[in-house]
Amino acid sequence: MDQAPFHRQVPNGSPPMKSSFWSAGHRPTLIASFLYFDLAFMVWVLLGPLGPNIATDLGLTPAQKGLMVATPTLAGAILRVVNGLLVDRIGPKRSGAISQLIVIFGLLSAYMLGVHSFAGTLVLGVILGFAGASFAIALPLASRWYSGEHQGKAMGIAGMGNSGTVIASLFAPTLAKMFGWNAVLGLAVIPLSIVFVLYMAMAKDAPGQPAPKKFVEYLEPLRQADAWWFMLFYAVTFGGFVGLAASLSIYFVDQFALTPVTAGYCTAACVFAGSLIRPVGGALADRIGGIKTLSFVYVVAAAALVGVSTGPTHLAAALGMFVVAMLALGTGNGAVFQLVPQRFRAEIGVMTGLVGFAGGIGGFYLASSLGFAKQMTGVYQSGFLIFAGFAIVALVGLTMVKRKWRTTWGAAIQGVRI
């Protein structure tokens, strides 16, 4: 489908000119958003690949392991709402700088003081939650530079920063084997500091930032049913992605007796698939519509998770199902955020926070429920099966609202498929 051209006002006040995606917006900010998001996600899920080592040293139960890897997800979910408010009040660039400094100094303190108990892992998890909350900053920072027909691509590229979870899965177990898992916390500060400098040099807030509102006005979107639907849809797609990213290292070690390093490689393969496909999901949604894309996503994700819930005994079979699930969920992440800016462009900062909050809650549920399922039943299977059921619920909900969306706000957007 031919898309309506993006019109950009040139600084000297000349008439608008047509522009492709790569010449639209502000490319340094898009790159800075990706780098910030990438490294933030790397440390957000750090307890997942380090989980087997930490659990062995501290003698954690399966339920405690589940809560340990789920705590950063919950903290990130809550803090995304806070960051969404900050973005609309002080701008995304300053909000991002504050969050990055908190994570850098928090990790440095944990490295120097050490983490010696289950309670200590939970405190560290809360600090890492500030990294997870980067979602509510990086996406509006990039998004506000681009018009409607480029939203899927812009949000997809910035959102591809969730590939940072691959970095954690690939390198954290190996570094932990070489230097000890506590040293990994200190080593993570080095790339975080480099990216912070690049971020401050490259990122720029888009012109026309919305004026600050009263606090209650930020929650105004919650009075509209569409906001709740978006939160449900993202709770499944992103919740499934980050919940699996945080849990799979422990799952592979427990289920197939892999070493932490080998389990990290298997997890990295799954996470790489889910993060690489995210911009493709945004571009696909631009092409065929976010609704069609999401419908396909939920069917495939549910089928793959049901397959995992049967308890495959061969590593290759389980790995294949997880890769399929992550491909579907990653595509869905891009598709949801092709739709959100179309419906809530004026409230994109707070909506990014609210939708991201729901995604984090979904991830917290999946990661923690897998741990409790293992402790209560001796296997992980019921946790996967229940989450597959959530994907079906999301599909039913999407089917219920799609006609209304297409004939109301969707019909008013020219040149954009929903």
Buried (B, 14 or more C-beta within 10 A) or exposed (E): EEBEBBEBEEEEEEEEEEBEBEEBBBEEBBBBBBBBBBBBBBBBBBBBBBBBBBBEEBEBEBBBBBBBBBBBBBBBBBBBBBBBBBBBBBBBBBBBBEBBBBBBEBBBEBBEEEBEEBEBBBBBBBBBBBBBBBBBBBBBBBBBBBBBBBBBBBBBBBBBBBBBBBBBBBBBBBBBBEEEBBEBBBBBBEBBBEBBEBBEEBBBBBEEBBEEBEEEEBBEBEEEEBBBBBBBBBBBBBBBBBBBBBBBBBBBBBBBEBEBBBBBBBBBBBBBBBBBBBBBBBBBBBBBBBBBBBBBBBBBBBBBBBBBBEEBEEBEEBBBBBBBBBBBBBBBBBBBBBBBBBBBBEBBBBBBBBBBBBBBBBBBBBBBBBBBBBBEEEBBBBBBBBBBBBBBEBBEBBEEBBEEBBEEBBEEBEEBBB
